[in-house]
Amino acid sequence: MSEHDPIMVPQEVKYPCGWISWVSAVSGCLTALGRETDQVEVAGRSGYAFHSCIAPDLCPSGPTMLGWGLLAGSGVLLGRTVKSYMSGECHTPEKRNERTAKHCREAFEFAKSEIDAGRPCVLWGANIPEFAIAVGHTDDCYIVKNCFGVMGRPEPPVKFDELNAPGGMFVLGFPQEVEGWCEADRYALAVALQMFRRETFSGHDRYGRAAYTFWADRLKSGTINYWSNSYNVVCTTEGRRFAAEFVKRVSLRNGKNGERLAAAVPHYEECAGQMAKLAELFPFNFIHEPITDKEKIGAACDALANAEVAEAAAFEVIRNAVLDWERKA
C-alpha cells in the first residue's frame, strides 16, 4: 500500500435506500458491525418513526430535525455504545470561517480514529446536507457511502473541510457491542408519546398533532414551494410506515405487555396510507414553484386531516398500553 492509498474499513458496508438519511446511515453502520437490525428498528428506537415537525415554509429540515444529542444517545438502544462529535455551528460554502475550519479538522480526526479502528461511522453533510456513512479516508478526504450510490450516481471522496453541513459538524461512532436493554421497547414508546405531544419551542414550528393542521393551513396559502412540500411528504410517509411496523414488532415480542399495542397498528397503517395519498398528489421533485392547484390542495388537506385523526387514535392506544406496562414493571 502506498502512503496515498485510502484506509478503508474491512467490512462490506451498504447504505440502505430511504428518505430519512440518519436512519439509513445508522442502519448501514450497525449492520456492517454485526448487529441484526434494520431501518424499522433504528427509526423506532431513535424516535424518527414518530417524529412530526412542520416549519412555516415547510423547510426540508422539519421532518428530520431531531435533536442530535438525542440521536447520539439512541445508538445504545440498538446494541452498540456511542460516541459523537458535534460542533453546532453552520459550515456551508457561504458561511465558512476559521472556527468551522477547526471544527472540520476535529471531526475528521474523530472519524479517522473510528475508521482506523475498523468501524464505519455516520457523517453529516458529505456532498449534500444529508447523513452518509464514512467508510474510509485519505490524508484529507472522506470515502463515503450515501444516497448518491442508491441513485446510481458516483460517490466521490469529500475533502474534510468541504462538507455541506448547515447543522454543523456531526460524526457518530459505535465503539463497542453491548447487551440488549430489556426495557428498550417501552422506553422507545415513551419517547414516541413525548414527541406527539411536544409543544413548539421556537414559536414557529409545529409538532405532533398540531403539525398536520399547520401543514394544511400552509398549503392553503398557495405560497409553499413544491420541492419543500414533496420532501416533507416522502419523509413523513416513510416515518409513519416505520411506526406501523415497529409497533407491530413491539406488540409481538413483548408477550402480555405488548398485546394492547396491536390495536395501534391499523391506525398507523391508516396514517401512512393517507400520507401516501399526498405522495401521489405531489411526487418528489425539485420543482421550485409554489403549489397553487386548489383541487390538489383540497385533496391534500383532506388526507392530512385523516392522517391526524389516525395518528391521534394510535397515540391513545400506545398511551394506555404504556401506562399499563409501567404499572406492571
Order of alpha helices (4+ residues) and beta strands (2+ residues): beta-alpha-alpha-beta-alpha-beta-alpha-beta-beta-beta-alpha-beta-beta-alpha-beta-alpha-alpha-alpha-alpha-alpha
